[in-house]
């Protein structure tokens, strides 16, 4: 129900429900999921969740845990130079703020 309106649910490797369960069980494998990175923080899941779980906040917390461990999600060297030239500077800056430690 929570993820039925999620615009990026099809890109997630684990469902938000499974993400919550892994967190409850203390399973570190949740930190290797790409689900937290594809979340747009649009809060659709938060509004729809019958249990009032703030999935966007959980995703942000997981991102912060990874980044504080120095596990960056993106590296500038992985972005082709021609793409870097085309991208607006604000897109690069916002991505590095969100995806790097």
N, C-alpha and C positions, 0 to 999 in steps of 0.2 A: 504494500500500500504506500509506504513512504517513498519508494523509488519509482512508483508508476508514472509520476510526472517529471522525473529527473531528465533533463536534456542530455546528460552524458552517461546515463545508466548503461547503455549498450557498450560503452568503452571501458567499463569497470571490470576488473578481473575477479573481484569478490563483491557480493551484494552488501549494501549498507547493513542489513540484518546480520550477515555473517561477520562483518567488521566489528559490530557491537559485541557479538558473542566471543570473538577472539580476544577482545579487550577484557571482557568479563573473566575469561579463563587465564588472562595474563600471558597470552601466547605472543612472543616477540615476532613471529612470522607476519603479523599484521603490519609491521614496519616495512616489509618488503613489497607490500601491495601497491599497485598503481592507482587504486581507487582514490586515495587521498589526494593524488596529484591531478586527477581529471575533474574533481569537484569544482564547480564554478562558484560555490558559496552563494547560490541564488536563493537559498532557504526554502525552496519548494518542499523538500523533505521535512523540514522543521515544522512547517505549517500543517502538513498532512499526517504527521506521525501520531497515531492514536495514543502512544505512550509518552508523548511529549519529550522525546529524546532529541537533543540538538545535535544532529549528525554533522552539520557544518562545523560546529565548534569541536567535535571529536576529531574530524578530519584535520582541522587546523592544529590541534594539539599533537596529533601524530606527525604532521609535517615538522612541527617545531622540535619534537623529540629527535627525529632523524637529523635535522639540520644542526642541532646542538651537539650531536655525535660527530659532526663533520661529514655527514653523508649527503653531499650535494646531489640534487636531482638533475641538474643541467650544468654543463661545462661549456664555456664559450668556444673552446676548440672543437666541440661537436657540431657547432652551427657553421655551415658552409659560408665562406667569405662573401660570396655573391648574395646570399640570403641576408647576412648582417648588413650589407650595404643597402638593401631594399627596405629592411624593417625600420619603422619609425623608432627614433631613439627612446621614446617613452615606453614602447613595447619591450625593448631590451632591458631598460632599467627596471620596469615592473616585474619582468620575469626573473631577473637576478635577485630582486628583493624577496620574491616568493619562493624561489627554488634553490637558493644557495645560502650557505652559512656565512 
